[in-house]
Amino acid sequence: MDKKKKDHSGIKLWLVIGVIMLIILLLLWLTVADMLGDTDVAARAMDITGLTPCLG
């Protein structure tokens, strides 16, 4: 029983570490985009995928 509890705590630890790393990467990405003046990321994604937003 203790082994199962220990395994779950290890998974939770790695999940928390992964989430923190993703948040750091997102902040880094947004900071670089802001410094380069390229803050319209949603429009760029629409350009790349070829999709157009629904205009109501």
ChimeraX commands (.cxc) that place a marker at each C-alpha (Angstrom):
marker #1 position 0.00,0.00,0.00 radius 0.5
marker #1 position 2.83,2.43,0.83 radius 0.5
marker #1 position 4.49,1.76,-2.53 radius 0.5
marker #1 position 1.38,2.92,-4.44 radius 0.5
marker #1 position 1.18,6.10,-2.37 radius 0.5
marker #1 position 4.87,6.76,-2.99 radius 0.5
marker #1 position 4.43,6.27,-6.78 radius 0.5
marker #1 position 1.57,8.78,-6.91 radius 0.5
marker #1 position 3.56,11.42,-5.05 radius 0.5
marker #1 position 6.42,10.98,-7.54 radius 0.5
marker #1 position 4.03,11.46,-10.47 radius 0.5
marker #1 position 2.55,14.56,-8.81 radius 0.5
marker #1 position 6.03,16.01,-8.31 radius 0.5
marker #1 position 6.93,15.56,-11.99 radius 0.5
marker #1 position 3.60,17.03,-13.03 radius 0.5
marker #1 position 4.21,20.14,-10.95 radius 0.5
marker #1 position 7.76,20.47,-12.32 radius 0.5
marker #1 position 6.44,20.13,-15.88 radius 0.5
marker #1 position 3.75,22.76,-15.36 radius 0.5
marker #1 position 6.26,25.19,-13.87 radius 0.5
marker #1 position 8.62,24.65,-16.81 radius 0.5
marker #1 position 5.82,25.28,-19.31 radius 0.5
marker #1 position 4.86,28.51,-17.55 radius 0.5
marker #1 position 8.50,29.66,-17.61 radius 0.5
marker #1 position 8.76,28.86,-21.33 radius 0.5
marker #1 position 5.53,30.73,-22.04 radius 0.5
marker #1 position 6.74,33.81,-20.17 radius 0.5
marker #1 position 10.08,33.63,-21.98 radius 0.5
marker #1 position 8.33,33.31,-25.35 radius 0.5
marker #1 position 6.05,36.27,-24.63 radius 0.5
marker #1 position 8.98,38.37,-23.41 radius 0.5
marker #1 position 11.01,37.72,-26.56 radius 0.5
marker #1 position 7.96,38.39,-28.75 radius 0.5
marker #1 position 7.37,41.67,-26.93 radius 0.5
marker #1 position 10.99,42.74,-27.33 radius 0.5
marker #1 position 10.85,41.97,-31.06 radius 0.5
marker #1 position 7.55,43.83,-31.41 radius 0.5
marker #1 position 5.73,40.70,-32.57 radius 0.5
marker #1 position 2.86,40.55,-30.09 radius 0.5
marker #1 position 0.04,39.60,-32.46 radius 0.5
marker #1 position 0.57,35.86,-32.06 radius 0.5
marker #1 position -3.07,34.92,-32.75 radius 0.5
marker #1 position -3.02,36.62,-36.14 radius 0.5
marker #1 position 0.24,34.87,-37.02 radius 0.5
marker #1 position -1.26,31.49,-36.10 radius 0.5
marker #1 position -4.24,32.20,-38.35 radius 0.5
marker #1 position -1.85,33.09,-41.19 radius 0.5
marker #1 position 0.18,29.91,-40.81 radius 0.5
marker #1 position -2.80,27.54,-40.61 radius 0.5
marker #1 position -4.72,29.27,-43.40 radius 0.5
marker #1 position -7.80,29.62,-41.21 radius 0.5
marker #1 position -9.80,32.81,-41.08 radius 0.5
marker #1 position -11.67,33.93,-37.99 radius 0.5
marker #1 position -15.45,33.81,-38.08 radius 0.5
marker #1 position -16.74,37.37,-38.40 radius 0.5
marker #1 position -20.13,36.77,-36.92 radius 0.5
marker link #1:1,2 radius 0.2
marker link #1:2,3 radius 0.2
marker link #1:3,4 radius 0.2
marker link #1:4,5 radius 0.2
marker link #1:5,6 radius 0.2
marker link #1:6,7 radius 0.2
marker link #1:7,8 radius 0.2
marker link #1:8,9 radius 0.2
marker link #1:9,10 radius 0.2
marker link #1:10,11 radius 0.2
marker link #1:11,12 radius 0.2
marker link #1:12,13 radius 0.2
marker link #1:13,14 radius 0.2
marker link #1:14,15 radius 0.2
marker link #1:15,16 radius 0.2
marker link #1:16,17 radius 0.2
marker link #1:17,18 radius 0.2
marker link #1:18,19 radius 0.2
marker link #1:19,20 radius 0.2
marker link #1:20,21 radius 0.2
marker link #1:21,22 radius 0.2
marker link #1:22,23 radius 0.2
marker link #1:23,24 radius 0.2
marker link #1:24,25 radius 0.2
marker link #1:25,26 radius 0.2
marker link #1:26,27 radius 0.2
marker link #1:27,28 radius 0.2
marker link #1:28,29 radius 0.2
marker link #1:29,30 radius 0.2
marker link #1:30,31 radius 0.2
marker link #1:31,32 radius 0.2
marker link #1:32,33 radius 0.2
marker link #1:33,34 radius 0.2
marker link #1:34,35 radius 0.2
marker link #1:35,36 radius 0.2
marker link #1:36,37 radius 0.2
marker link #1:37,38 radius 0.2
marker link #1:38,39 radius 0.2
marker link #1:39,40 radius 0.2
marker link #1:40,41 radius 0.2
marker link #1:41,42 radius 0.2
marker link #1:42,43 radius 0.2
marker link #1:43,44 radius 0.2
marker link #1:44,45 radius 0.2
marker link #1:45,46 radius 0.2
marker link #1:46,47 radius 0.2
marker link #1:47,48 radius 0.2
marker link #1:48,49 radius 0.2
marker link #1:49,50 radius 0.2
marker link #1:50,51 radius 0.2
marker link #1:51,52 radius 0.2
marker link #1:52,53 radius 0.2
marker link #1:53,54 radius 0.2
marker link #1:54,55 radius 0.2
marker link #1:55,56 radius 0.2
view
